[in-house]
Amino acid sequence: MPEQLPRVPFRKAVLGLNGGPTDELVIHLGCQLAKVSNAELVAIHVIEVDWRHELSEELTSENEAASALLDMAEGIAEQYKVKLTGDLLQAREVAAALVDETIEVGADAIIVGLPYRQRFGGEFAIGDAIPYIFQNAPCEVIVVREPVASSTDRQTTGSNKTGIRQFTGALTGGRL
């Protein structure tokens, strides 16, 4: 029986960023996986535009925050020496825009983050975007959920750095 080569995680992946607590986890994981296979990353931030605004309307404060987030992603990718391009979109539905853009750029994976959230009553909440992406993406979907301790830290100190260090350290043996 011929020896099988290890499977390459992906050739091109979309990183779905939203300005939330899991963005750094998503970027670091994407970079770590891309480095292994010399893959390309496309970081996408979708600004959700409600029906009171035109899709083409310039949403200045949201655009500035999204641009800063994409700049941060590019900076992290440079540390890993991984090719990453950023893209800023405006759409009515974030999940649908991510899936459509994944198809458009020819990516074979989507990496998204899932913050640890609980509804009233303590039940874990996954939201609407992740199920939509699972159901409609034509490629592999990788979901990174922040550690519960990281969620608690964020609520009390406003930071999720602990979870990032634990996660990236586990994958890389503590190195970038």
Solvent accessible surface area in square Angstrom, and as a share of the most:
residue,aa,sasa,rsa
1,M,223,1.00
2,P,117,0.74
3,E,163,0.73
4,Q,157,0.70
5,L,157,0.78
6,P,121,0.76
7,R,176,0.64
8,V,80,0.46
9,P,28,0.18
10,F,4,0.02
11,R,176,0.64
12,K,46,0.20
13,A,0,0.00
14,V,0,0.00
15,L,0,0.00
16,G,9,0.08
17,L,5,0.03
18,N,89,0.46
19,G,57,0.55
20,G,26,0.25
21,P,31,0.19
22,T,2,0.01
23,D,5,0.03
24,E,36,0.16
25,L,2,0.01
26,V,1,0.00
27,I,0,0.00
28,H,20,0.09
29,L,14,0.07
30,G,0,0.00
31,C,0,0.00
32,Q,15,0.07
33,L,40,0.20
34,A,0,0.00
35,K,102,0.43
36,V,118,0.68
37,S,28,0.18
38,N,146,0.75
39,A,8,0.06
40,E,46,0.21
41,L,0,0.00
42,V,10,0.06
43,A,0,0.00
44,I,0,0.00
45,H,22,0.10
46,V,10,0.06
47,I,9,0.05
48,E,104,0.46
49,V,2,0.01
50,D,55,0.29
51,W,205,0.72
52,R,202,0.74
53,H,63,0.28
54,E,121,0.54
55,L,78,0.39
56,S,108,0.69
57,E,68,0.30
58,E,124,0.55
59,L,21,0.11
60,T,81,0.47
61,S,80,0.52
62,E,78,0.35
63,N,24,0.12
64,E,114,0.51
65,A,67,0.52
66,A,1,0.01
67,S,52,0.34
68,A,63,0.49
69,L,21,0.10
70,L,15,0.08
71,D,92,0.48
72,M,68,0.30
73,A,0,0.00
74,E,65,0.29
75,G,32,0.30
76,I,16,0.08
77,A,2,0.01
78,E,129,0.58
79,Q,107,0.48
80,Y,2,0.01
81,K,172,0.73
82,V,17,0.10
83,K,127,0.54
84,L,21,0.10
85,T,61,0.36
86,G,33,0.32
87,D,48,0.25
88,L,58,0.29
89,L,42,0.21
90,Q,48,0.21
91,A,17,0.13
92,R,51,0.19
93,E,110,0.49
94,V,41,0.24
95,A,11,0.09
96,A,27,0.21
97,A,14,0.11
98,L,9,0.05
99,V,6,0.03
100,D,91,0.47
101,E,27,0.12
102,T,0,0.00
103,I,101,0.51
104,E,138,0.62
105,V,39,0.22
106,G,53,0.51
107,A,11,0.09
108,D,37,0.19
109,A,0,0.00
110,I,0,0.00
111,I,0,0.00
112,V,7,0.04
113,G,14,0.13
114,L,12,0.06
115,P,15,0.10
116,Y,41,0.16
117,R,105,0.38
118,Q,102,0.45
119,R,133,0.49
120,F,213,0.89
121,G,87,0.83
122,G,41,0.39
123,E,112,0.50
124,F,75,0.31
125,A,12,0.09
126,I,64,0.33
127,G,33,0.31
128,D,129,0.67
129,A,42,0.33
130,I,9,0.05
131,P,56,0.35
132,Y,87,0.33
133,I,2,0.01
134,F,112,0.47
135,Q,153,0.68
136,N,63,0.32
137,A,17,0.14
138,P,92,0.58
139,C,29,0.18
140,E,68,0.30
141,V,30,0.17
142,I,39,0.20
143,V,48,0.28
144,V,7,0.04
145,R,103,0.38
146,E,0,0.00
147,P,37,0.23
148,V,71,0.41
149,A,57,0.44
150,S,1,0.01
151,S,3,0.02
152,T,72,0.42
153,D,44,0.23
154,R,65,0.24
155,Q,137,0.61
156,T,105,0.61
157,T,102,0.59
158,G,65,0.62
159,S,42,0.27
160,N,17,0.09
161,K,101,0.43
162,T,49,0.28
163,G,1,0.01
164,I,13,0.06
165,R,158,0.58
166,Q,101,0.45
167,F,57,0.24
168,T,16,0.09
169,G,24,0.23
170,A,89,0.69
171,L,91,0.45
172,T,26,0.15
173,G,64,0.61
174,G,63,0.61
175,R,168,0.61
176,L,112,0.56
